[in-house]
Amino acid sequence: MDIPTDLPTAIPPSDELSELRLEVSRLRALVGPSEKSYEDLTRDALTARDAARTAELEAGRLRAQIVELEIEVRRWQRDFVWFRDRVVRKVSALGRVFTRLRRQ
């Protein structure tokens, strides 16, 4: 029995493990992400879509609230003008009464 003397030397386990990891990284770069990565990406996309929809709904709610507030401000402005005009008329009438009382 002849035993060949030129057998390859054994690679230490730590070096072999690092070489295997490098090979896996190289193959992943060639093939692309794993199935789990695609699932994670799909889940992230759905989560982002849901977040965008929620933000759009909130923006719509806030726009409606702004419209309501603008209507309320216009109502208050109209009431203020009406009240101011009534007060000005009453003050004018009261001023005329005081003027008459001074003359007497």
C-alpha positions, 0 to 999 in steps of 0.5 A: 500500500502506497500512501501518497505523501503529497496530501493536502494539509488540513485547514484549521476549523476557524480558518475553514469557517471563515472561508465558508462564510466568505464563500456564502457572502460571495454567493449571496452577492451573486444570487441576491437576498434570501427568501427571508430578506424578500419576506422582510422587504415585503413586510416593510413595504406593507408597513410603510404603505399602511403608515402612509395611508394612516398619515394621509387619513390624519392629514385629511382629518386635519384639513377638515378641522382647519376648514371647520376652524376657518368657518368658526373664525368667519362666524366670530368675525361676523358676530364681532362686526354686528356687536361692534356696530350695535355698541357704536350706535348705543355709544353715539346715542348715549353721547347725545343724551349726555350732550342734552343733559349738559345743555339743560 
